[in-house]
Amino acid sequence: MEKPKLVSLTEGKDQSKALLLVGGYTTDKFSHPVALVPEVKALQSIGWQGSIYLFWWDASNSDALLYRTITPAHWHIIKDRAERT
């Protein structure tokens, strides 16, 4: 499991507001923030003027290959990682 990451995607004009995009709960590899450019542009096009951050945490289960096929067990692994994060 990788460490959680908090990445600034854009600094906003309105410093009193921030939006946090949460990713990673269905992925096992960190995507470069450039991949979120369309989402950032869409938010800005509708008038969002605050800062935008990406919070990512690893939800992979490579350390528990067996649990990939057992949905309830996989859910407990993901829930545990979310709580620790």
C-alpha positions as CSV (number, residue, x, y, z in Angstrom):
1,M,0.0,0.0,0.0
2,E,1.3,3.4,-1.0
3,K,1.1,6.4,1.3
4,P,-1.8,8.8,0.8
5,K,-1.1,11.9,-1.3
6,L,-2.5,15.4,-1.2
7,V,-1.7,17.4,-4.4
8,S,-2.6,21.0,-5.2
9,L,-4.2,21.0,-8.7
10,T,-4.8,24.8,-8.9
11,E,-4.7,27.8,-6.6
12,G,-8.0,29.7,-6.7
13,K,-8.8,33.4,-6.8
14,D,-11.0,32.9,-3.8
15,Q,-8.6,31.6,-1.1
16,S,-11.5,31.1,1.4
17,K,-12.8,28.1,-0.6
18,A,-11.3,24.8,-1.6
19,L,-12.6,21.7,-3.3
20,L,-11.1,18.3,-2.6
21,L,-11.3,15.6,-5.3
22,V,-11.0,12.1,-3.7
23,G,-9.5,9.4,-5.8
24,G,-7.8,6.1,-5.3
25,Y,-10.5,4.1,-3.6
26,T,-10.9,2.1,-6.8
27,T,-7.3,2.2,-8.0
28,D,-4.0,0.8,-7.1
29,K,-1.6,3.3,-8.8
30,F,-1.4,7.0,-8.4
31,S,-2.3,8.9,-11.6
32,H,-0.4,12.0,-12.4
33,P,-2.5,15.1,-11.6
34,V,-2.4,16.1,-15.3
35,A,-4.9,13.4,-15.9
36,L,-7.5,15.6,-14.0
37,V,-7.1,18.6,-16.3
38,P,-10.5,18.1,-17.9
39,E,-12.2,18.0,-14.5
40,V,-10.4,21.1,-13.3
41,K,-11.3,23.0,-16.5
42,A,-14.9,21.9,-16.2
43,L,-15.1,23.1,-12.6
44,Q,-13.6,26.5,-13.6
45,S,-15.9,26.8,-16.6
46,I,-18.9,26.7,-14.3
47,G,-17.5,29.4,-12.1
48,W,-15.5,27.7,-9.4
49,Q,-12.9,30.2,-8.2
50,G,-11.5,28.3,-5.1
51,S,-8.5,26.1,-5.0
52,I,-8.7,22.5,-6.1
53,Y,-6.8,19.6,-4.5
54,L,-6.6,15.9,-5.2
55,F,-6.6,13.5,-2.2
56,W,-5.5,10.0,-3.3
57,W,-5.2,6.9,-1.2
58,D,-4.3,3.4,-2.4
59,A,-7.1,0.9,-2.4
60,S,-5.2,-1.9,-4.0
61,N,-5.3,-5.3,-2.5
62,S,-2.2,-6.8,-4.1
63,D,-1.1,-8.0,-0.6
64,A,-4.4,-10.0,-0.4
65,L,-4.9,-11.6,-3.8
66,L,-7.4,-14.1,-2.4
67,Y,-9.7,-11.3,-1.3
68,R,-10.2,-10.0,-4.8
69,T,-12.8,-12.6,-5.4
70,I,-14.4,-12.4,-2.0
71,T,-16.4,-9.1,-2.1
72,P,-17.2,-8.7,1.6
73,A,-13.5,-9.3,2.6
74,H,-12.3,-6.8,-0.1
75,W,-14.8,-4.3,1.3
76,H,-13.3,-4.7,4.8
77,I,-9.8,-4.2,3.5
78,I,-10.8,-1.0,1.7
79,K,-12.7,0.3,4.7
80,D,-9.8,-0.4,7.0
81,R,-7.4,1.6,4.6
82,A,-9.8,4.5,4.4
83,E,-10.0,4.7,8.2
84,R,-6.2,4.6,8.5
85,T,-5.9,7.2,5.8
